[in-house]
Amino acid sequence: MFDPTVLWKAPEVNPVNRKARSIPGLNPINVYGRVFFFSWFGFLIAFWSWYAFPPLLSQTIAKDLGLSQSDVANSNIVALTATLLIRLVAGPACDRFGPRLTFAGTLLAGAIPTALAGAVYNVEGLLALRFFVGILGGSFVPCQVWSTGFFDKNVVGTANALTGGFGNAGGGITYFLMPAIFDSLVSERGLTPHVAWRVTFIVPFICIVVTAVAMLILCPDTPTGKWSDRHLAVQQNLASHGISGAIVDVPGSLTDKATTGTESPSGSGSGNDEKKLGFEAVEPKRPAGFGHEAQIGEQEMLDTARGEVVVKPSFRDAIPIIISPQTLVLAGGYFCSFGAELAINSILGSYYVKNFPYLMQRGSGNWAAMFGLLNVAFRPLGGVFSDLVYPRTGVWGKKFLIHFVAVMTGVFAIAIGLTDPHDQDTMFGLVAGMAFFMEAGNGANFGLVPHVFPQSNGIVSGCTGAAGNLGGIVFAIIFRYNNKDYAKVFWIIGIMTIAINLALCWIKPIPKGQVGGH
């Protein structure tokens, strides 16, 4: 039975890593609620600015700059290319410097080109600017890594889906806000369209900077404090529960194997005992004041400390993780779900104008916005379902959910492509059905991510997120070379989504012998 008070009361926490076992999303005063808020709000602001061009691009900006249909499509591809590169870098950066600093840094770096939108006067300038604005799309990775660092395995799927879903809604909000701000500047401030669309981009710039600065001032790196001290905090928490010993070096290696848990602190002969995480189980002496701690067993505490403390990455250690079949499953699933969402977000307004020309720029934009805004409900549902099946089926249930919603996404995409609806009810109904499974798939993917190589969550998150952008680029290129035959591309996306997921469904969800993440 769901207890609504968990939405605002201080959560019960894991005694080892201090991760919350509920989500106080309505309590920004609580540190977990505050980090939850900035995780989704920071990504929402970033997504808004990242996709601020498409609502104005096909008509207002294209007319002002003299752009062709190919120029518009190329700019959409360029914006996704930059994000792909940034997400690959952001993952290891999160593991090394912490997700909070990586998040704020990404926002501030992307704010600069956003403010310079007014300096664009030709297609070359547009391509260059959209490339650098694409930095903002990389903020998704620290958003998810930060959320994973504050919420425990029983709710992490829901937490990641909520932060990602609310953030993805920025792709819908931008279709409301950018035309509304533009129209206001033209009708109420008397600006010409040539000037108004340039001034419009100052609004997201201000919001990005304020959000990034507030994030740095008001939020911590981890539930235990500084990112650099995370392993020491785990060691102290274990010691306070009567558990000591030596298991793994910190920062250590991503692919180090855990020891048996019975060797002494000096058994390795390394002389670096202060860099060890420790623990062999002894009779615990629990101090008073642990009323908000979850009661978990000794072995689960050991496994959490051995396998789920993030370590600094090196290129040599990261390669086996990047090329592992388990990372491939996550990347393939996100390639199809988020990749398709990105590409469709860029053209949906134009598709609606093509089939329903009487809607014009603002009307088609409002309807296209619905696709992104549905993330508020549908992406979290993917994470919620993922957490619901986990106690009964384990990680296999989470993996099956990813493939199931992907196949259903493909079915709806094929239906749109084959019927090419010119009736609004049919079109909007099919798009909403596709959005349900596609966006739930995004949430389900990042419900499984924290279980796969949890000691390298940044790398896995970065690879998965980058794969989503790669999918966006591939699907955007397909749209690009089919001109305005949008329906054809929809059924192509549907077939690819079904084929890729069926090809990956046999792979085990987590590597054999992995410690932690179960």
DOFI-89376 format. One record per atom (N, C-alpha, C): x, y, z. Coordinates in pm, whole numbers, plus 50000, padded with zeros to 5 digits. Layout:
# residues N
XYZ ...
//
This chain:
# residues 518
500854988150000 500005000050000 500885012450000 500635021549905 501455033649895 501125043350007 502165048250074 502015057950181 502375071750127 501395080750109 501685093850048 502625102450131 502785099550259 503655107850342 505125106750302 505485096050229 506885094750186 507265105650088 506275112350031 506545123049934 507105135450000 506985136650133 507515148550199 508315145650327 508145134050388 508865131650512 510295126850483 511195128750582 512585124450567 512625109450538 513375105350438 513345091150398 514185082350488 513845069650489 514705059350548 515895057750456 517095055250512 518305054950429 519055041750447 519815038350345 520705026850350 521835029950449 522105021350546 523095024550649 524525025250597 524795019750479 526165019650427 526445031950342 525645034150240 525915045150147 524995057150168 524075056250264 523145067050300 522185070650187 521985061750092 521015064349985 519595062950040 518705071449992 517315071450039 516545059749980 515625054350060 514795043150015 513355047649985 513155060749978 511925066649928 512295080149868 511345086549799 511645098849725 510795110249781 511385118949865 510625130349920 510535141749819 509885139049707 509885148649596 509175161649625 508305161949727 507585174249761 508235181749876 509455177949913 510135184250026 511525188949984 511615200649920 512935205549876 513835209849990 513295210750113 514135214050228 515025202350264 514475190150254 515255178150279 516315176550169 517505172150204 518595171650107 518275162249991 517565151150018 517215141949911 516165148149818 515205155149878 514215162049796 514825173349716 515825180049773 516475191149704 517295186149585 518045175549604 518815169949493 517885164449386 516795158049428 515805153249332 515275164749247 514955176049312 514425187549239 515445192849138 516675195149182 517655200849091 518055191048981 517955178049007 518265168248903 517305169748786 515985170048816 515025170848705 514905184948651 514955195148739 514775208748691 515965213348608 517175209548651 518345213148573 518315207148434 517875194448425 517795188148293 516645193948211 515545197648276 514435203748203 514865216948139 515565225248215 516035238048161 517005235648046 517885225848064 518845222647959 518155217747833 517165208847851 516445203247737 515665214247665 515075223247740 514345234547679 515265242347586 516445246047634 517355253947553 517955245847438 518235233047467 518795224147364 517835223047245 516535222547273 515525221347166 514765234447144 515405245747176 514745258647158 514635262547011 515495257146925 515445260846784 514275254746706 513995241646717 512965235646631 511605242546628 511065247846740 509745254246731 509715266546640 510845273246624 510915285246541 511665282946411 512275271246398 513245269246291 512605268046153 511575259646141 511075256246007 510385267845938 509925277746016 509245289045953 509985302245979 509985307046102 510545320246132 512025321346100 512835312246160 514285313046142 514675309245999 514025299245943 514325295145806 514065306545708 512985313845727 512675325145640 513685336345657 514075339145782 515005350045810 516405347245755 516835334745766 518195331145722 518235325245582 517075323145521 517035317245387 517445302645384 516935294845480 517345280845492 516485271845404 517105261445351 516375251045279 515955240145377 515125230845329 514725219445412 515935211345455 516915210045366 518135202645399 518955209745506 518985223045500 519705230745602 519095228645740 517765228645747 517065226345873 517405212445928 517325202345840 517615188645882 519065187145927 519995193545855 521415192745892 521665198946028 520965209846059 521175216246189 520665207446302 519595199946278 519105190546379 520115179446406 520755174746300 521765164146313 522985169146388 523425181346355 524595187146420 524365188746571 523155192946610 522855194746752 522975181746828 522595170646765 522675157546831 524095152246834 524895155846735 526285151046729 527095156246848 526945169046879 527675174646992 527275167847122 525985165347138 525505158847261 526065144847275 526165137647163 526765124247165 528175124847223 528975134147177 530355135247224 530415139247371 529565148547410 529585153347548 529145142247644 528155134247605 527695123547693 528775112947713 529555110347611 530655100747626 531695105847725 531925118847725 532885124847818 532285126547957 530995130047962 530345133048090 530295120948182 530175108748127 530115096848210 531365094948295 532555093848232 533785092948311 534015105248399 533585117048353 533755129148435 532955128048564 531765122248556 530965120148677 531665110948776 532285100248724 532995090948812 534225097348874 534845106648804 536095112548853 535825124948940 534975133948893 534775146748964 533455147549039 532565138149016 531255138449079 530205144348986 528965139748996 527935144248904 527495158748924 527575163949046 527105177749068 527975187848992 529285186649004 530175195748933 530075193748782 529945181248739 529815178548596 528515184448542 527445183248619 526135188548581 526205203748565 526685210548669 526755225148665 527685230048554 528815223048536 529745226848432 529145225648293 528375215048272 527715213148142 526695224148116 525925227648219 524925238248203 525585251648170 526625255148243 527275268148221 527965268648084 528575257448043 529215257047912 528195258447800 527015252347817 525975253447714 525235266647716 525295273847828 524615286747837 525255297247747 526565296247728 527285306347649 526795306547504 526805295347431 526285295847294 524795299147287 524025295647391 522615299347392 522455314447387 523265321547464 523195336247466 523655342247334 524465334847258 525015340047132 524135336947010 522925331747034 522035328446922 521765340546833 521725352346894 521465364446817 522545368046719 523705361646729 524825364846640 524795356746510 523765348446492 523685339846373 523005347346259 523665347446142 523105354246025 523185345945898 523685333545907 523735324945788 523705310345833 523635301345737 523495287145769 524725281745839 525905286645800 527125281845865 527145285546013 526735297946043 526665302246182 525655294146261 524535290746197 523515282746264 524055268946299 524755262646204 525295249246229 526315249546343 527185259646342 528205260746448 527545262946584 526565271846587 525925274946714 525165262946769 524405256046684 523635244646732 524535233246779 525725232346720 526685222446767 527055225146912 527365237646944 527805240847080 526625241347178 525455245247132 524275244447219 523995229847255 524385220647167 524205206347194 524925201447318 525855209547371 526515206147498 525465203747607 524385211447602 523355210547706 522715196747713 522615189947599 522035176547599 522845166647679 524135169547697 524985160847778 524655161147925 523855170947969 523515172048111 522655160448159 522105152748065 521295141148105 522115131048186 523365129148150 524195119048217 524415122548364 524915134648397 525055137748540 523715138248612 522645141848542 521305141448604 521005127548655 521235117348573 520925103648612 521935098048714 523205101248698 524225096348792 524015102548930 523675115248934 523415122149061 522205115849131 521145113449054 519955107049109 520275093049161 521035085449084 521425071949126 522225072349256 523035082649274 523865083749394 523095086949520 521845091549507 521075095549624 519915086249656 519575076849565 518415068349587 518785053649571 518315045349664 518725031449673 518025022749568 518455010149560 518025001249452 516514999049448 515845000049563 514404997349564 513585008349497 514155020549485 513415031649424 514205038749314 515395033849283 516245041349190 515655041749049 514925031149011 514285031348880 513245042448872 512445043748977 511435054448981 512105068048987 513145069549070 513825082549083 514445086848950 515145077648884 515765081048756 514715084148649 513615076648651 512575078948551 511875092248574 511665095848701 511035108648731 511935120348692 513205119748729 514115130748695 514295131648544 514435120048479 514575120148333 513285124248264 512145119448315 510865122648253 510485137248267 510625142648389 510335156848408 511315165248325 512565160848319 513545168248239 513245167748091 512885155848042 512535154447900 511345162947861 510505166147959 509355174747930 509785188447878 511055191847901 511575204247844 511465204447693 511515192447631 511345191547487 509945194947443 508975193547534 507605197647505 507355212147542 507895216047657 507715229847703 508255239847603 509365236347539 509975245747445 509035248947329 508175239447291 507225242047183 506125251647226 505885252947358 504955262947408 505665276347429 506825275647499 507475287847544 508095296047432 508855289647344 509585297347243 508645304847149 507595298447092 506655306247010 505915316947090 505575313847217 504855323647299 505725335747328 506995333547364 507925344747389 508125352747261 508315345747150 508515352347021 507295360946985 506105355146995 504875362646961 504705374747052 505055373247180 504935384347274 505885395747236 507085392347198 508065402647159 507625409947033 506975402946942 506525409146817 505275417646840 504285411846910 502995418646922 502955429147033 503645426647144 503575435647258 504765445047268 505925440547223 507125448947231 507455455747099 506775451846993 506965458346864 508245454746793 508895443546832 510115439546764 509795433046630 510695434146536 510535427146409 510855412346429 510315403446347 510685389146360 512185386846353 512885394946270 514335393746256 515055395446389 514555404646472 515155407346603 514545398546711 513245396246703 512515389646812 513015375446838 513265367646733 513685353746758 515055353446823 515895363346796 517205363946859 517105367347008 516245376947041 516065380947180 515435369547262 514605361347196 513925350347264 514895341247338 516095339147283 517055329747342 517715334947469 517535347747501 518085352947625 517355347047746 516095343747729 515295338347841 515855324947891 516045314947803 516645302447855 518065304347907 518815313547849 520175316147898 520155320148046 519275329448082 519185334048221 518785322548312 517805314648269 517335303448351 518425293048374 519235290348274 520305280448285 521345285048388 521775297548378 522815302648468 522325302548613 521105307248636 520565307548773 520475293448830 520015283948749 519875270148796 521235263948830 522235266148745 523565260348768 524195265948895 524085279048915 524665285149035 523965280249161 522625279349156 521875274549272 522235260149305 522445252149203 522835238149222 524165237049297 525115245549260 526425245349324 526355249949469 525495259549496 525425265349631 524605256749726 523525250949678 522525244949767 522625229849782 523385222949697 523345208349697 524715202149723 524745190249785 526005182949806 526315173549691 527525168349689 527935158649588 527245145149608 527265140449732 526745127149766 525975128149897 525235117749934 524545117950064 525495118650183 526755114950159 527725114850269 528665126850266 528475136050169 529325147950165 530095149350037 531395152350050 532225154949932 532415142349850 532515144249718 532735132949627 534055126049658 535095133649688 536425127949713 536455119549840 535485121349930 535475114050057 534455102750061 533875099349947 532755089849948 533165076150002 534385071549970 534815058350016 535105058350165 535615069750217 535875070650360 534575070550439 533545077050384 532255077250452 531665063250461 531795055450354 531315041550356 532045033550463 533365035550469 534165028450569 533725032050710 533465044850733 533045049250867 531655043750901 530755043650803 529405038350829 529445023450863 530315016150793 530445001950824 531024999950964 532035008050996 532665006751128 531665009751240 530765019551215 529785022951319 528775011751340 528715002251245 527834990651259 528604978051294 529874979851336 530654968551385 531234959951275 531484965751154 532034957951043 533344964351001 534404956250992 535714961550953 536474951150876 537554955650805 538354946450726 538854953250600 539274945750500 539774951850377 539204944550257 538684952050162 538094945650045 538674950849914 538644963949892 539044968949760 539754982249773 540784984349691 541494997049691 540595008249643 540835020049697 540175032049650 541245042149617 541265048349498 540275047149393 540225033749324 541325026449318 541275012749270 541005011649122 540664999449083 540424996248942 538974992548923 538434996448809 537034993548779 536764978748769 537784971148734 537584956948712 538204948348820 538614954548932 539124946749044 538064937049093 538494925249132 537574915549191 537604917049342 536464915449403 536404916249549 537064904149611 537624906349729 538184895149801 537094887949877 537474877949950 536474869750019 535824876850134 536454887550180 535884894750294 536404889750427 537404880850427 537904875550554 539384878550573 540004885250476 541424888250494 541604900350584 542754901250644 543014912150739 543384924650664 543314936450730 543664948850664 545084949050613 545964941650674 547364941850631 547714930050542 546704922150507 546994910050434 547554912050296 547254923250236 547734925450100 549184929450097 549654934550209 551034938950213 551304951450136 550254958950102 550434970850019 550934982650098 550664982750230 551064994350309 550155006150292 549045004850221 548125015950198 546775013050261 546815009350388 545585005150454 544565016350463 545075029150466 544115039950476 543295041450349 543695034850241 542955035550116 542085023450094 541845015750197 541045003650183 539625006050233 538684999550166 537324998650219 537244985850298 536634986750420 536824975850496 535834966850547 536004955350566 534944948950633 535044933950633 535144928950749 534784915150767 533704915450874 532724907050859 531564907950947 531914903451087 531564911751186 531644908051327 530304911651389 530134908051513 528864911151579 528704926251586 527674931951524 527564946351518 527214952551652 527744964351676 527394972251793 526724984951742 525434984751735 524704995651671 524495006951772 525015018751740 524815030051829 523385035051821 523035043351918 521695049251915 521615059651805 520385063051767 520215073651668 520115068951526 519845056151503 519745051051366 518285048351329 517375056451382 515955054051360 515525055251215 516255063251134 515895065150995 516705056150902 517395046350958 518145037050874 517305024850842 517445020050719 516795007550682 517504996150752 516774985950789 517364974250852 517694964050743 518964963150708 519384953650606 520434944450667 520614932850604 521514922850658 522974926250639 523814919250717 525254921450710 525784919050569 525324908050506 525844904650374 525474915250270 524264920450280 523864930950186 524694943550208 525024946450332 525884957950361 527264955850299 527784943650314 529094940550257 529074941850105 528044936250042 527954936749895 527804951149846 527064959149920 526904973149882 528244980449883 529014978249989 530294985050000 531314979649901 531294966449877 532264960549783 531994964749639 530714964449600 530414965549457 529754978249410 529374987349503 528574998649460 529165012149496 530415012549538 531095025249559 531825028849430 531465040249371 532035044249242 533525046849257 534315041649162 535765043649164 536185052049044 537335058449057 537825066848947 538175058248827 537765062748707 537985054448588 539345056948525 539855046748459 540985048348367 540545042448234 541195046648127 540785042147995 540895027047983 541985021448036 542215007048026 541124999148098 540725004148214 539704997048291 538304999048234 538095010448167 536755013548116 536385005247994 537385001347914 537104994447788 536284981747806 536634972647900 535814960547917 534364963547953 534144974448024 532774978248060 532024983547939 532694991947862 532054998147745 531634987647643 532474977247624 532194967447520 531474955047572 531074955147698 530424943347755 529034941647694 528544929247683 527184927047630 526104934047711 526304935047844 525294941547928 525164956447896 526294963047874 526244977147833 525624978347695 525894968647608 525304968547473 523784967747479 523254959747571 521794958747586 521194972347620 521784979147720 521284992247760 521425002347647 522575001947580 522805011347470 521835008847355 521604996147322 520694992947213 519264997047243 518834994547367 517474998447405 517295013547401 518285020947449 518165035547453 518365041647314 519155035047231 519315039147091 517945039947026 517115029947052 515785029246988 514795038847052 514735039047186 513685046847253 513995061847252 515105065647314 515415079947322 515875085347186 516585077047109 517015081446978 515825085046890 514815076446890 513615079346811 512905091646864 512865092946997 512195104647055 512865117647011 514195118047014 514915130046973 514625133646828 514725123846740 514515126446597 513075130746570 512135124346634 510715127646614 510395141346672 511005144746786 510805158046844 511175169046745 512205166746665 512695176946573 511785179146454 511015168946415 510225170046291 508725169646314 508285166946437 506865164446458 506005176646422 506465188546460 505725200546425 505595202046274 506675199246201 506645200046055 505725189345996 505725177446055 504835166546009 503385170746025 503055176946139 501685181246162 501275192246064 502205201546035 501905212145938 501655206145799 502425195945765 502275189445634 500895182845622 500465175545723 499185168445717 497995177145756 498255187545837 497185196445882 497655211045868 497735216145745 498325229445721 497605240845791 496345239045824 495575249645889 496015252046034 496835243046091 497315245046228 498345256246237 499125258046132 500175268146125 501245265946234 502185275646249 503355273446335 502975271346481 502145279946536 501865279046680 500965267146710 499955264646626 499055253446651 499755240146639 500565238546535 501305225946519 502325224246631 502905235546673 503865235046783 503235230646913 502025235446939 501325231547061 501025216647063 500595211346949 500305196946943 501585188646950 502645193646885 503935186546892 504475186647034 504175197447108 504645198347247 504095187047333 502905182447299 502295171847378 503175159247382 503845156547271 504705144747263 505795145347369 506435156847384 507465158347486 506905159047626 505765165847642 505185167547776 504685154447834 504335144947748 503875132047799 504965124847878 506225129347863 507315123747943 507065125348093 506325135848130 506055138148272 505355126148334 504495119548258 503765107948309 504345094748261 504685093948132 505005080948073 506405076048107 507395084748108 508745080148145 508795075548289 508205082948384 508175077748522 507465064348534 506425061948454 505735049148461 506685037648427 507585040048332 508575029748299 509445026348418 509875036748493 510675034248612 509885027948725 508635032148741 507785026448845 507545011548819 507185008048695 506984994048660 508264986048681 509394992248649 510684985548666 510924982248814 510624991648902 510794989149046 509764979249099 508564979149039 507534969949086 507864955449052 508444953048934 508754939248895 510044934348961 510884943649008 512194939849061 512114930549183 511264933249284 511234924049400 510774909949364 509984908549259 509424895449223 510274888049121 510884895349030 511594888848918 513074892248912 513534901548997 514934905548993 515254913548868 516524913848833 516954922048720 516454916548585 516144903548578 515584898148454 514244904748422 513434907248524 512154913848501 512334927848447 513314935148500 513594948548450 514014947948303 514824937948269 515294936948131 514154933248036 513294923948078 512164920047993 511254932047967 511064940648067 510214952448050 510764961447939 512084963247935 512704971547831 512334966547692 512474953447672 512224947847539 510734947847504 509884945647605 508444945447579 507944959047530 508304969747603 507824983047563 508444987247430 509654982547401 510284985847273 509524979647156 509144967147171 508394960547064 507054967647042 506394971447149 505124978647136 505324992447072 506434998947104 506775011547038 506865009546888 507564998846849 507724995946708 506384993646638 505474986846706 504144984246648 503414997446619 503435006646714 502755019446694 503435027846586 504775027646583 505495035346481 505175030046341 505105016946327 504745010946198 503325014846159 502415015046257 501025018846230 500935033246179 501695042246240 501705056146194 502265056946052 503355049746028 503985050245897 503115044745786 502385034045812 501585027645707 500285035245681 499725041745783 498445048745764 498615063545729 499755069645770 500005083945745 498725091945769 498215092545891 496875097845917 496695112545878 495575115445813 495185129145785 493955133145867 493585124545960 492545127546057 493225130346190 492915141746252 493625145746374 493465135646486 492265130546507 492055121146616 492925108646600 492985103646476 493795091746450 495275094546470 495735105846413 497145109346424 497565111346569 496835119646640 497225122746778 497075110546869 496095102046842 495925089846922 497075080146902 497485078146776 498605068946749 499915074446805 500135087546793 501355093646847 501385092346999 500225094247065 500165092747210 500435078347251 499895068747177 500165054647207 501625051247191 502245056247082 503665053947062 504475060547174 504075072647213 504795079847318 504745072347450 503605065947479 503485058547604 504575047947616 504705039547514 505675028647521 507105033647499 507295043347410 508635048547383 509215055247506 508435063847570 508935071347685 509015062647810 508095052947823 508225043147931 509505035047912 509875032447787 511115025347758 512335032947806 512315046347792 513415054447844 513555052547995 512415052948066 512445051148210 512885037148250 512405027048176 512765013248207 514265010848186 514845016948084 516285015448059 517105020248177 516785032048227 517565037448338 517085032248473 516085023348470 515795015348588 516755003748603 517304999148490 518264988148492 519714993048501 519995004948450 521375010148446 522105009248580 521485013248694 522235012748821 522654998848865 522074988348807 522404974748845 523604969248766 523944975548656 525004970548567 526294978048596 527324970948643 528604977048682 528364989248772 527724987548889 527374999148972 528585007149019 529765000849026 530955008149067 531455017448957 530865016548837 531225025048724 529965030948662 529085035848748 527785040348701 527885051648600 528865060348617 529025071448523 529345066648383 530235056848373 530605051648241 529415044948174 528695036648250 527535029748193 526455039848154 526205049648240 525205059848210 525615068048087 526905071348079 527385079147966 527255071647835 527625058847836 527505050747713 526045049147672 525185046747771 523755045047741 523165058047687 523455069147755 522955082047709 523485085647572 524775082947547 525355086047416 524715077647307 524385065247340 523715056647241 522365062447202 521665068547299 520415075147267 520625086247166 521695093947184 521975104347087 522405098946952 523155087746955 523535081446828 522275077146752 521315071646825 520055068146762 519365080246704 519395091446780 518805103646729 519455108346601 520785107046593 521495111046472 521125101946355 521125088846380 520805079346273 519395081846220 518435083246310 517055085346267 516875099046203 517615109046251 517545122346189 518105122046047 519155114346027 519715112945892 518715106245799 518005096245852 516975089545770 515875099445734 515465107645830 514485118245799 515065127845695 516335131145711 516985140745621 516925136145476 517175123545450 517255118645313 515925113545259 514875114945340 513535111945290 512695124645278 513355136145288 512715149145274 511475150045362 510295151745303 509075153245382 508215140745383 508815129445347 508075116745355 508215111245497 507615118545592 507775115145733 507195101445765 506085097945704 505425085245735 506335073345706 507065074145597 507975063245561 509025061045670 509535071945723 510575070745825 510005064845954 508755067745984 508145062046105 508125046846099 507745041145985 507715026445983 509125020545977 510065027945922 511465023345927 511945022846073 511645033346150 512005033646292 511355021946366 510095019146335 509395008146400 510054994846375 510414992146252 511054979346217 512424978246285 513214989046283 514534988746346 514424986446496 513454992746560 513274991346704 512964976946743 512044970746671 511684956846700 512854947546675 513544949246563 514654940346526 515804941146627 516184953246666 517314954946758 517004948646893 515804950746944 515454945447077 515324930347076 514794924646970 514734910046962 516134904046955 517054911146892 518434906146881 519164906447014 518724915247107 519424916947235 518744910047353 517564904647331 516764899947445 517354887847516 518284880447454 518824868147513 519994870747608 520564882747609 521764885847687 521404887347835 522234881747924 522004882948068 522024897548111 521174901448206 521084915648244 522324920948316 522994912648397 524214917048465 525294906448445 526564910448447 527654900948423 527704890048530 528124878348490 528284867248584 529364870648687 529054868248814 530014870648921 530104884948969 529254893848917 529304907848960 528894908949107 529654916849184 529334919649324 528544932649328 527404932649395 526574944549401 525664945449280 524604953249293 523694955649181 522584945649167 522624934649246 521604924149231 520264928749288 
//
